[in-house]
Amino acid sequence: MSRPRQRRRRPVERAAFWGEPLEDEPLVRIKPVDRPDALLASLGDVPLAVNPAEARAALADAYEAAARTAVALAAANGPLDL
């Protein structure tokens, strides 16, 4: 059995892939929302769930946890707008 060939990777120009840094744009201020699950509520019942209310509650908890994390990161790094 022969050894697998190793690919030789070409060096990638990071600026060509990621683009140039945008130094001129102002920092976007983040304002916490009152109800992070508003979009979820507007979509209605969760399809393909045995108990749609329970699935919706679990998703709402996940949305709220994500919103808390985003607010905490914004507060730690400065762009939080209260």
PDB file of N, CA, C and O in Angstrom:
ATOM      1  N   MET A   1       0.847  -1.170   0.000  1.00  0.00           N
ATOM      2  CA  MET A   1       0.000   0.000   0.000  1.00  0.00           C
ATOM      3  C   MET A   1       0.897   1.239   0.000  1.00  0.00           C
ATOM      4  O   MET A   1       1.837   1.323   0.791  1.00  0.00           O
ATOM      5  N   SER A   2       0.620   2.172  -0.856  1.00  0.00           N
ATOM      6  CA  SER A   2       1.452   3.363  -0.945  1.00  0.00           C
ATOM      7  C   SER A   2       0.987   4.425   0.054  1.00  0.00           C
ATOM      8  O   SER A   2      -0.162   4.433   0.496  1.00  0.00           O
ATOM      9  N   ARG A   3       1.891   5.292   0.383  1.00  0.00           N
ATOM     10  CA  ARG A   3       1.567   6.382   1.300  1.00  0.00           C
ATOM     11  C   ARG A   3       0.718   7.430   0.588  1.00  0.00           C
ATOM     12  O   ARG A   3       0.911   7.685  -0.601  1.00  0.00           O
ATOM     13  N   PRO A   4      -0.203   8.028   1.299  1.00  0.00           N
ATOM     14  CA  PRO A   4      -0.999   9.083   0.656  1.00  0.00           C
ATOM     15  C   PRO A   4      -0.123  10.294   0.350  1.00  0.00           C
ATOM     16  O   PRO A   4       0.790  10.631   1.103  1.00  0.00           O
ATOM     17  N   ARG A   5      -0.421  10.923  -0.752  1.00  0.00           N
ATOM     18  CA  ARG A   5       0.338  12.108  -1.148  1.00  0.00           C
ATOM     19  C   ARG A   5      -0.017  13.275  -0.241  1.00  0.00           C
ATOM     20  O   ARG A   5      -1.172  13.453   0.148  1.00  0.00           O
ATOM     21  N   GLN A   6       0.964  14.041   0.077  1.00  0.00           N
ATOM     22  CA  GLN A   6       0.720  15.248   0.860  1.00  0.00           C
ATOM     23  C   GLN A   6       0.512  16.413  -0.094  1.00  0.00           C
ATOM     24  O   GLN A   6       1.271  16.613  -1.042  1.00  0.00           O
ATOM     25  N   ARG A   7      -0.514  17.156   0.180  1.00  0.00           N
ATOM     26  CA  ARG A   7      -0.776  18.330  -0.648  1.00  0.00           C
ATOM     27  C   ARG A   7       0.176  19.451  -0.240  1.00  0.00           C
ATOM     28  O   ARG A   7       0.434  19.684   0.941  1.00  0.00           O
ATOM     29  N   ARG A   8       0.667  20.106  -1.220  1.00  0.00           N
ATOM     30  CA  ARG A   8       1.478  21.278  -0.945  1.00  0.00           C
ATOM     31  C   ARG A   8       0.569  22.494  -1.048  1.00  0.00           C
ATOM     32  O   ARG A   8       0.012  22.795  -2.104  1.00  0.00           O
ATOM     33  N   ARG A   9       0.442  23.157   0.041  1.00  0.00           N
ATOM     34  CA  ARG A   9      -0.449  24.314   0.073  1.00  0.00           C
ATOM     35  C   ARG A   9       0.289  25.564  -0.376  1.00  0.00           C
ATOM     36  O   ARG A   9       1.405  25.854   0.053  1.00  0.00           O
ATOM     37  N   ARG A  10      -0.380  26.282  -1.252  1.00  0.00           N
ATOM     38  CA  ARG A  10       0.175  27.555  -1.682  1.00  0.00           C
ATOM     39  C   ARG A  10      -0.062  28.585  -0.586  1.00  0.00           C
ATOM     40  O   ARG A  10      -1.105  28.557   0.067  1.00  0.00           O
ATOM     41  N   PRO A  11       0.878  29.485  -0.374  1.00  0.00           N
ATOM     42  CA  PRO A  11       0.646  30.526   0.626  1.00  0.00           C
ATOM     43  C   PRO A  11      -0.528  31.415   0.199  1.00  0.00           C
ATOM     44  O   PRO A  11      -0.669  31.765  -0.973  1.00  0.00           O
ATOM     45  N   VAL A  12      -1.334  31.756   1.145  1.00  0.00           N
ATOM     46  CA  VAL A  12      -2.519  32.575   0.871  1.00  0.00           C
ATOM     47  C   VAL A  12      -2.244  33.995   1.332  1.00  0.00           C
ATOM     48  O   VAL A  12      -1.760  34.221   2.441  1.00  0.00           O
ATOM     49  N   GLU A  13      -2.553  34.934   0.480  1.00  0.00           N
ATOM     50  CA  GLU A  13      -2.434  36.326   0.883  1.00  0.00           C
ATOM     51  C   GLU A  13      -3.642  36.662   1.748  1.00  0.00           C
ATOM     52  O   GLU A  13      -4.781  36.654   1.282  1.00  0.00           O
ATOM     53  N   ARG A  14      -3.373  36.950   2.991  1.00  0.00           N
ATOM     54  CA  ARG A  14      -4.472  37.192   3.935  1.00  0.00           C
ATOM     55  C   ARG A  14      -5.316  38.402   3.548  1.00  0.00           C
ATOM     56  O   ARG A  14      -6.539  38.367   3.682  1.00  0.00           O
ATOM     57  N   ALA A  15      -4.695  39.447   3.082  1.00  0.00           N
ATOM     58  CA  ALA A  15      -5.453  40.646   2.706  1.00  0.00           C
ATOM     59  C   ALA A  15      -6.363  40.367   1.519  1.00  0.00           C
ATOM     60  O   ALA A  15      -7.451  40.933   1.423  1.00  0.00           O
ATOM     61  N   ALA A  16      -5.919  39.488   0.605  1.00  0.00           N
ATOM     62  CA  ALA A  16      -6.753  39.152  -0.547  1.00  0.00           C
ATOM     63  C   ALA A  16      -7.972  38.341  -0.112  1.00  0.00           C
ATOM     64  O   ALA A  16      -9.047  38.458  -0.700  1.00  0.00           O
ATOM     65  N   PHE A  17      -7.798  37.528   0.912  1.00  0.00           N
ATOM     66  CA  PHE A  17      -8.915  36.707   1.384  1.00  0.00           C
ATOM     67  C   PHE A  17      -9.849  37.498   2.293  1.00  0.00           C
ATOM     68  O   PHE A  17     -11.061  37.514   2.074  1.00  0.00           O
ATOM     69  N   TRP A  18      -9.293  38.157   3.314  1.00  0.00           N
ATOM     70  CA  TRP A  18     -10.105  38.843   4.314  1.00  0.00           C
ATOM     71  C   TRP A  18     -10.455  40.265   3.915  1.00  0.00           C
ATOM     72  O   TRP A  18     -11.413  40.836   4.436  1.00  0.00           O
ATOM     73  N   GLY A  19      -9.698  40.838   3.005  1.00  0.00           N
ATOM     74  CA  GLY A  19      -9.922  42.222   2.644  1.00  0.00           C
ATOM     75  C   GLY A  19      -9.091  43.135   3.524  1.00  0.00           C
ATOM     76  O   GLY A  19      -8.487  42.700   4.505  1.00  0.00           O
ATOM     77  N   GLU A  20      -9.071  44.370   3.168  1.00  0.00           N
ATOM     78  CA  GLU A  20      -8.305  45.353   3.924  1.00  0.00           C
ATOM     79  C   GLU A  20      -9.081  45.754   5.177  1.00  0.00           C
ATOM     80  O   GLU A  20     -10.311  45.793   5.147  1.00  0.00           O
ATOM     81  N   PRO A  21      -8.395  46.049   6.265  1.00  0.00           N
ATOM     82  CA  PRO A  21      -9.090  46.485   7.479  1.00  0.00           C
ATOM     83  C   PRO A  21      -9.813  47.806   7.259  1.00  0.00           C
ATOM     84  O   PRO A  21      -9.318  48.690   6.559  1.00  0.00           O
ATOM     85  N   LEU A  22     -10.962  47.927   7.851  1.00  0.00           N
ATOM     86  CA  LEU A  22     -11.773  49.134   7.709  1.00  0.00           C
ATOM     87  C   LEU A  22     -11.545  50.020   8.931  1.00  0.00           C
ATOM     88  O   LEU A  22     -12.244  49.899   9.936  1.00  0.00           O
ATOM     89  N   GLU A  23     -10.586  50.888   8.835  1.00  0.00           N
ATOM     90  CA  GLU A  23     -10.240  51.754   9.960  1.00  0.00           C
ATOM     91  C   GLU A  23     -11.171  52.959  10.071  1.00  0.00           C
ATOM     92  O   GLU A  23     -11.314  53.533  11.151  1.00  0.00           O
ATOM     93  N   ASP A  24     -11.803  53.346   8.968  1.00  0.00           N
ATOM     94  CA  ASP A  24     -12.587  54.571   8.958  1.00  0.00           C
ATOM     95  C   ASP A  24     -14.000  54.403   9.505  1.00  0.00           C
ATOM     96  O   ASP A  24     -14.647  55.395   9.840  1.00  0.00           O
ATOM     97  N   GLU A  25     -14.489  53.176   9.602  1.00  0.00           N
ATOM     98  CA  GLU A  25     -15.864  52.976  10.064  1.00  0.00           C
ATOM     99  C   GLU A  25     -15.966  53.178  11.569  1.00  0.00           C
ATOM    100  O   GLU A  25     -15.120  52.688  12.316  1.00  0.00           O
ATOM    101  N   PRO A  26     -16.992  53.893  12.024  1.00  0.00           N
ATOM    102  CA  PRO A  26     -17.166  54.051  13.463  1.00  0.00           C
ATOM    103  C   PRO A  26     -17.644  52.737  14.088  1.00  0.00           C
ATOM    104  O   PRO A  26     -18.242  51.893  13.421  1.00  0.00           O
ATOM    105  N   LEU A  27     -17.368  52.593  15.355  1.00  0.00           N
ATOM    106  CA  LEU A  27     -17.771  51.408  16.088  1.00  0.00           C
ATOM    107  C   LEU A  27     -19.282  51.410  16.281  1.00  0.00           C
ATOM    108  O   LEU A  27     -19.846  52.405  16.734  1.00  0.00           O
ATOM    109  N   VAL A  28     -19.930  50.322  15.947  1.00  0.00           N
ATOM    110  CA  VAL A  28     -21.384  50.220  16.063  1.00  0.00           C
ATOM    111  C   VAL A  28     -21.745  50.035  17.537  1.00  0.00           C
ATOM    112  O   VAL A  28     -21.188  49.176  18.221  1.00  0.00           O
ATOM    113  N   ARG A  29     -22.667  50.836  18.006  1.00  0.00           N
ATOM    114  CA  ARG A  29     -23.123  50.740  19.394  1.00  0.00           C
ATOM    115  C   ARG A  29     -24.220  49.677  19.482  1.00  0.00           C
ATOM    116  O   ARG A  29     -25.081  49.605  18.605  1.00  0.00           O
ATOM    117  N   ILE A  30     -24.196  48.866  20.518  1.00  0.00           N
ATOM    118  CA  ILE A  30     -25.158  47.784  20.693  1.00  0.00           C
ATOM    119  C   ILE A  30     -26.118  48.159  21.816  1.00  0.00           C
ATOM    120  O   ILE A  30     -25.699  48.496  22.924  1.00  0.00           O
ATOM    121  N   LYS A  31     -27.405  48.095  21.514  1.00  0.00           N
ATOM    122  CA  LYS A  31     -28.423  48.408  22.510  1.00  0.00           C
ATOM    123  C   LYS A  31     -29.182  47.125  22.833  1.00  0.00           C
ATOM    124  O   LYS A  31     -29.719  46.487  21.927  1.00  0.00           O
ATOM    125  N   PRO A  32     -29.237  46.734  24.108  1.00  0.00           N
ATOM    126  CA  PRO A  32     -29.976  45.515  24.470  1.00  0.00           C
ATOM    127  C   PRO A  32     -31.466  45.667  24.144  1.00  0.00           C
ATOM    128  O   PRO A  32     -32.036  46.748  24.287  1.00  0.00           O
ATOM    129  N   VAL A  33     -32.071  44.589  23.714  1.00  0.00           N
ATOM    130  CA  VAL A  33     -33.500  44.603  23.393  1.00  0.00           C
ATOM    131  C   VAL A  33     -34.309  44.133  24.590  1.00  0.00           C
ATOM    132  O   VAL A  33     -33.802  43.439  25.472  1.00  0.00           O
ATOM    133  N   ASP A  34     -35.576  44.527  24.603  1.00  0.00           N
ATOM    134  CA  ASP A  34     -36.443  44.131  25.710  1.00  0.00           C
ATOM    135  C   ASP A  34     -36.843  42.667  25.613  1.00  0.00           C
ATOM    136  O   ASP A  34     -36.974  41.980  26.626  1.00  0.00           O
ATOM    137  N   ARG A  35     -37.033  42.200  24.396  1.00  0.00           N
ATOM    138  CA  ARG A  35     -37.528  40.838  24.199  1.00  0.00           C
ATOM    139  C   ARG A  35     -36.726  40.147  23.094  1.00  0.00           C
ATOM    140  O   ARG A  35     -37.053  40.297  21.917  1.00  0.00           O
ATOM    141  N   PRO A  36     -35.670  39.384  23.459  1.00  0.00           N
ATOM    142  CA  PRO A  36     -34.833  38.761  22.435  1.00  0.00           C
ATOM    143  C   PRO A  36     -35.543  37.719  21.588  1.00  0.00           C
ATOM    144  O   PRO A  36     -35.093  37.419  20.482  1.00  0.00           O
ATOM    145  N   ASP A  37     -36.633  37.166  22.076  1.00  0.00           N
ATOM    146  CA  ASP A  37     -37.332  36.117  21.333  1.00  0.00           C
ATOM    147  C   ASP A  37     -38.488  36.662  20.495  1.00  0.00           C
ATOM    148  O   ASP A  37     -39.386  35.905  20.125  1.00  0.00           O
ATOM    149  N   ALA A  38     -38.483  37.956  20.193  1.00  0.00           N
ATOM    150  CA  ALA A  38     -39.589  38.555  19.433  1.00  0.00           C
ATOM    151  C   ALA A  38     -39.703  37.949  18.031  1.00  0.00           C
ATOM    152  O   ALA A  38     -40.808  37.676  17.564  1.00  0.00           O
ATOM    153  N   LEU A  39     -38.586  37.743  17.372  1.00  0.00           N
ATOM    154  CA  LEU A  39     -38.621  37.135  16.038  1.00  0.00           C
ATOM    155  C   LEU A  39     -39.173  35.717  16.114  1.00  0.00           C
ATOM    156  O   LEU A  39     -39.987  35.315  15.282  1.00  0.00           O
ATOM    157  N   LEU A  40     -38.733  34.973  17.102  1.00  0.00           N
ATOM    158  CA  LEU A  40     -39.216  33.608  17.294  1.00  0.00           C
ATOM    159  C   LEU A  40     -40.728  33.596  17.526  1.00  0.00           C
ATOM    160  O   LEU A  40     -41.438  32.753  16.978  1.00  0.00           O
ATOM    161  N   ALA A  41     -41.210  34.525  18.331  1.00  0.00           N
ATOM    162  CA  ALA A  41     -42.647  34.603  18.612  1.00  0.00           C
ATOM    163  C   ALA A  41     -43.438  34.968  17.356  1.00  0.00           C
ATOM    164  O   ALA A  41     -44.563  34.503  17.172  1.00  0.00           O
ATOM    165  N   SER A  42     -42.846  35.806  16.487  1.00  0.00           N
ATOM    166  CA  SER A  42     -43.569  36.214  15.286  1.00  0.00           C
ATOM    167  C   SER A  42     -43.701  35.075  14.273  1.00  0.00           C
ATOM    168  O   SER A  42     -44.581  35.112  13.412  1.00  0.00           O
ATOM    169  N   LEU A  43     -42.838  34.068  14.370  1.00  0.00           N
ATOM    170  CA  LEU A  43     -42.899  32.949  13.435  1.00  0.00           C
ATOM    171  C   LEU A  43     -43.984  31.937  13.770  1.00  0.00           C
ATOM    172  O   LEU A  43     -44.353  31.122  12.924  1.00  0.00           O
ATOM    173  N   GLY A  44     -44.497  31.979  14.987  1.00  0.00           N
ATOM    174  CA  GLY A  44     -45.558  31.050  15.369  1.00  0.00           C
ATOM    175  C   GLY A  44     -45.013  29.756  15.949  1.00  0.00           C
ATOM    176  O   GLY A  44     -43.877  29.700  16.420  1.00  0.00           O
ATOM    177  N   ASP A  45     -45.843  28.709  15.908  1.00  0.00           N
ATOM    178  CA  ASP A  45     -45.445  27.434  16.490  1.00  0.00           C
ATOM    179  C   ASP A  45     -44.288  26.802  15.733  1.00  0.00           C
ATOM    180  O   ASP A  45     -44.140  26.974  14.523  1.00  0.00           O
ATOM    181  N   VAL A  46     -43.480  26.072  16.472  1.00  0.00           N
ATOM    182  CA  VAL A  46     -42.333  25.385  15.897  1.00  0.00           C
ATOM    183  C   VAL A  46     -42.836  24.146  15.158  1.00  0.00           C
ATOM    184  O   VAL A  46     -43.537  23.325  15.749  1.00  0.00           O
ATOM    185  N   PRO A  47     -42.494  23.994  13.880  1.00  0.00           N
ATOM    186  CA  PRO A  47     -42.954  22.810  13.154  1.00  0.00           C
ATOM    187  C   PRO A  47     -42.166  21.574  13.570  1.00  0.00           C
ATOM    188  O   PRO A  47     -41.048  21.674  14.074  1.00  0.00           O
ATOM    189  N   LEU A  48     -42.758  20.426  13.353  1.00  0.00           N
ATOM    190  CA  LEU A  48     -42.118  19.139  13.619  1.00  0.00           C
ATOM    191  C   LEU A  48     -41.766  18.918  15.084  1.00  0.00           C
ATOM    192  O   LEU A  48     -40.841  18.166  15.388  1.00  0.00           O
ATOM    193  N   ALA A  49     -42.466  19.541  15.969  1.00  0.00           N
ATOM    194  CA  ALA A  49     -42.233  19.336  17.399  1.00  0.00           C
ATOM    195  C   ALA A  49     -43.412  18.580  17.991  1.00  0.00           C
ATOM    196  O   ALA A  49     -44.560  18.797  17.602  1.00  0.00           O
ATOM    197  N   VAL A  50     -43.121  17.695  18.930  1.00  0.00           N
ATOM    198  CA  VAL A  50     -44.188  16.951  19.599  1.00  0.00           C
ATOM    199  C   VAL A  50     -45.015  17.907  20.436  1.00  0.00           C
ATOM    200  O   VAL A  50     -46.245  17.847  20.431  1.00  0.00           O
ATOM    201  N   ASN A  51     -44.337  18.788  21.155  1.00  0.00           N
ATOM    202  CA  ASN A  51     -45.009  19.786  21.972  1.00  0.00           C
ATOM    203  C   ASN A  51     -44.476  21.160  21.545  1.00  0.00           C
ATOM    204  O   ASN A  51     -43.417  21.576  22.015  1.00  0.00           O
ATOM    205  N   PRO A  52     -45.193  21.868  20.664  1.00  0.00           N
ATOM    206  CA  PRO A  52     -44.679  23.140  20.144  1.00  0.00           C
ATOM    207  C   PRO A  52     -44.406  24.179  21.230  1.00  0.00           C
ATOM    208  O   PRO A  52     -43.448  24.944  21.117  1.00  0.00           O
ATOM    209  N   ALA A  53     -45.221  24.221  22.268  1.00  0.00           N
ATOM    210  CA  ALA A  53     -45.008  25.206  23.339  1.00  0.00           C
ATOM    211  C   ALA A  53     -43.705  24.934  24.075  1.00  0.00           C
ATOM    212  O   ALA A  53     -42.981  25.865  24.430  1.00  0.00           O
ATOM    213  N   GLU A  54     -43.410  23.676  24.301  1.00  0.00           N
ATOM    214  CA  GLU A  54     -42.171  23.309  24.988  1.00  0.00           C
ATOM    215  C   GLU A  54     -40.948  23.602  24.108  1.00  0.00           C
ATOM    216  O   GLU A  54     -39.931  24.094  24.597  1.00  0.00           O
ATOM    217  N   ALA A  55     -41.052  23.301  22.823  1.00  0.00           N
ATOM    218  CA  ALA A  55     -39.954  23.584  21.898  1.00  0.00           C
ATOM    219  C   ALA A  55     -39.725  25.084  21.781  1.00  0.00           C
ATOM    220  O   ALA A  55     -38.583  25.541  21.737  1.00  0.00           O
ATOM    221  N   ARG A  56     -40.808  25.845  21.730  1.00  0.00           N
ATOM    222  CA  ARG A  56     -40.691  27.298  21.638  1.00  0.00           C
ATOM    223  C   ARG A  56     -40.056  27.878  22.896  1.00  0.00           C
ATOM    224  O   ARG A  56     -39.256  28.809  22.811  1.00  0.00           O
ATOM    225  N   ALA A  57     -40.405  27.339  24.062  1.00  0.00           N
ATOM    226  CA  ALA A  57     -39.814  27.804  25.318  1.00  0.00           C
ATOM    227  C   ALA A  57     -38.315  27.499  25.362  1.00  0.00           C
ATOM    228  O   ALA A  57     -37.525  28.318  25.833  1.00  0.00           O
ATOM    229  N   ALA A  58     -37.929  26.326  24.874  1.00  0.00           N
ATOM    230  CA  ALA A  58     -36.512  25.970  24.859  1.00  0.00           C
ATOM    231  C   ALA A  58     -35.736  26.882  23.909  1.00  0.00           C
ATOM    232  O   ALA A  58     -34.629  27.317  24.228  1.00  0.00           O
ATOM    233  N   LEU A  59     -36.318  27.172  22.742  1.00  0.00           N
ATOM    234  CA  LEU A  59     -35.659  28.081  21.807  1.00  0.00           C
ATOM    235  C   LEU A  59     -35.595  29.507  22.357  1.00  0.00           C
ATOM    236  O   LEU A  59     -34.607  30.211  22.150  1.00  0.00           O
ATOM    237  N   ALA A  60     -36.650  29.929  23.057  1.00  0.00           N
ATOM    238  CA  ALA A  60     -36.651  31.266  23.665  1.00  0.00           C
ATOM    239  C   ALA A  60     -35.545  31.369  24.717  1.00  0.00           C
ATOM    240  O   ALA A  60     -34.891  32.406  24.829  1.00  0.00           O
ATOM    241  N   ASP A  61     -35.333  30.302  25.485  1.00  0.00           N
ATOM    242  CA  ASP A  61     -34.245  30.291  26.464  1.00  0.00           C
ATOM    243  C   ASP A  61     -32.891  30.421  25.775  1.00  0.00           C
ATOM    244  O   ASP A  61     -32.006  31.126  26.259  1.00  0.00           O
ATOM    245  N   ALA A  62     -32.736  29.745  24.655  1.00  0.00           N
ATOM    246  CA  ALA A  62     -31.479  29.825  23.906  1.00  0.00           C
ATOM    247  C   ALA A  62     -31.271  31.241  23.357  1.00  0.00           C
ATOM    248  O   ALA A  62     -30.156  31.761  23.403  1.00  0.00           O
ATOM    249  N   TYR A  63     -32.328  31.863  22.842  1.00  0.00           N
ATOM    250  CA  TYR A  63     -32.227  33.233  22.332  1.00  0.00           C
ATOM    251  C   TYR A  63     -31.842  34.191  23.455  1.00  0.00           C
ATOM    252  O   TYR A  63     -31.005  35.072  23.258  1.00  0.00           O
ATOM    253  N   GLU A  64     -32.443  34.026  24.622  1.00  0.00           N
ATOM    254  CA  GLU A  64     -32.136  34.908  25.746  1.00  0.00           C
ATOM    255  C   GLU A  64     -30.705  34.710  26.231  1.00  0.00           C
ATOM    256  O   GLU A  64     -30.033  35.679  26.586  1.00  0.00           O
ATOM    257  N   ALA A  65     -30.229  33.461  26.251  1.00  0.00           N
ATOM    258  CA  ALA A  65     -28.841  33.204  26.653  1.00  0.00           C
ATOM    259  C   ALA A  65     -27.874  33.838  25.661  1.00  0.00           C
ATOM    260  O   ALA A  65     -26.858  34.405  26.063  1.00  0.00           O
ATOM    261  N   ALA A  66     -28.178  33.749  24.377  1.00  0.00           N
ATOM    262  CA  ALA A  66     -27.329  34.365  23.359  1.00  0.00           C
ATOM    263  C   ALA A  66     -27.330  35.891  23.501  1.00  0.00           C
ATOM    264  O   ALA A  66     -26.291  36.532  23.349  1.00  0.00           O
ATOM    265  N   ALA A  67     -28.484  36.458  23.787  1.00  0.00           N
ATOM    266  CA  ALA A  67     -28.580  37.907  23.966  1.00  0.00           C
ATOM    267  C   ALA A  67     -27.798  38.353  25.200  1.00  0.00           C
ATOM    268  O   ALA A  67     -27.122  39.381  25.164  1.00  0.00           O
ATOM    269  N   ARG A  68     -27.884  37.590  26.295  1.00  0.00           N
ATOM    270  CA  ARG A  68     -27.113  37.924  27.499  1.00  0.00           C
ATOM    271  C   ARG A  68     -25.616  37.877  27.214  1.00  0.00           C
ATOM    272  O   ARG A  68     -24.865  38.743  27.664  1.00  0.00           O
ATOM    273  N   THR A  69     -25.187  36.868  26.468  1.00  0.00           N
ATOM    274  CA  THR A  69     -23.769  36.751  26.128  1.00  0.00           C
ATOM    275  C   THR A  69     -23.321  37.925  25.264  1.00  0.00           C
ATOM    276  O   THR A  69     -22.244  38.480  25.477  1.00  0.00           O
ATOM    277  N   ALA A  70     -24.143  38.301  24.291  1.00  0.00           N
ATOM    278  CA  ALA A  70     -23.800  39.429  23.420  1.00  0.00           C
ATOM    279  C   ALA A  70     -23.709  40.728  24.212  1.00  0.00           C
ATOM    280  O   ALA A  70     -22.809  41.535  23.977  1.00  0.00           O
ATOM    281  N   VAL A  71     -24.623  40.935  25.137  1.00  0.00           N
ATOM    282  CA  VAL A  71     -24.597  42.154  25.958  1.00  0.00           C
ATOM    283  C   VAL A  71     -23.375  42.146  26.873  1.00  0.00           C
ATOM    284  O   VAL A  71     -22.741  43.184  27.064  1.00  0.00           O
ATOM    285  N   ALA A  72     -23.041  40.998  27.434  1.00  0.00           N
ATOM    286  CA  ALA A  72     -21.863  40.916  28.295  1.00  0.00           C
ATOM    287  C   ALA A  72     -20.584  41.195  27.519  1.00  0.00           C
ATOM    288  O   ALA A  72     -19.699  41.893  28.015  1.00  0.00           O
ATOM    289  N   LEU A  73     -20.477  40.652  26.293  1.00  0.00           N
ATOM    290  CA  LEU A  73     -19.307  40.933  25.472  1.00  0.00           C
ATOM    291  C   LEU A  73     -19.239  42.394  25.072  1.00  0.00           C
ATOM    292  O   LEU A  73     -18.157  42.980  25.041  1.00  0.00           O
ATOM    293  N   ALA A  74     -20.377  42.987  24.768  1.00  0.00           N
ATOM    294  CA  ALA A  74     -20.406  44.412  24.416  1.00  0.00           C
ATOM    295  C   ALA A  74     -20.023  45.271  25.618  1.00  0.00           C
ATOM    296  O   ALA A  74     -19.321  46.271  25.467  1.00  0.00           O
ATOM    297  N   ALA A  75     -20.478  44.890  26.803  1.00  0.00           N
ATOM    298  CA  ALA A  75     -20.141  45.650  28.004  1.00  0.00           C
ATOM    299  C   ALA A  75     -18.640  45.525  28.309  1.00  0.00           C
ATOM    300  O   ALA A  75     -18.022  46.490  28.761  1.00  0.00           O
ATOM    301  N   ALA A  76     -18.064  44.373  28.071  1.00  0.00           N
ATOM    302  CA  ALA A  76     -16.648  44.172  28.362  1.00  0.00           C
ATOM    303  C   ALA A  76     -15.751  44.889  27.365  1.00  0.00           C
ATOM    304  O   ALA A  76     -14.637  45.285  27.709  1.00  0.00           O
ATOM    305  N   ASN A  77     -16.220  45.059  26.138  1.00  0.00           N
ATOM    306  CA  ASN A  77     -15.381  45.656  25.097  1.00  0.00           C
ATOM    307  C   ASN A  77     -15.732  47.092  24.751  1.00  0.00           C
ATOM    308  O   ASN A  77     -15.050  47.713  23.935  1.00  0.00           O
ATOM    309  N   GLY A  78     -16.776  47.628  25.353  1.00  0.00           N
ATOM    310  CA  GLY A  78     -17.050  49.048  25.192  1.00  0.00           C
ATOM    311  C   GLY A  78     -18.180  49.485  24.295  1.00  0.00           C
ATOM    312  O   GLY A  78     -18.652  50.606  24.482  1.00  0.00           O
ATOM    313  N   PRO A  79     -18.668  48.710  23.333  1.00  0.00           N
ATOM    314  CA  PRO A  79     -19.696  49.274  22.431  1.00  0.00           C
ATOM    315  C   PRO A  79     -21.126  49.159  22.953  1.00  0.00           C
ATOM    316  O   PRO A  79     -22.066  49.211  22.160  1.00  0.00           O
ATOM    317  N   LEU A  80     -21.314  49.007  24.244  1.00  0.00           N
ATOM    318  CA  LEU A  80     -22.673  48.866  24.786  1.00  0.00           C
ATOM    319  C   LEU A  80     -23.309  50.239  24.925  1.00  0.00           C
ATOM    320  O   LEU A  80     -22.719  51.148  25.510  1.00  0.00           O
ATOM    321  N   ASP A  81     -24.499  50.386  24.394  1.00  0.00           N
ATOM    322  CA  ASP A  81     -25.238  51.648  24.456  1.00  0.00           C
ATOM    323  C   ASP A  81     -26.453  51.429  25.336  1.00  0.00           C
ATOM    324  O   ASP A  81     -27.375  50.704  24.962  1.00  0.00           O
ATOM    325  N   LEU A  82     -26.456  52.049  26.497  1.00  0.00           N
ATOM    326  CA  LEU A  82     -27.586  51.882  27.412  1.00  0.00           C
ATOM    327  C   LEU A  82     -28.508  53.008  27.264  1.00  0.00           C
ATOM    328  O   LEU A  82     -29.531  53.062  27.947  1.00  0.00           O
TER     329      LEU A  82
END
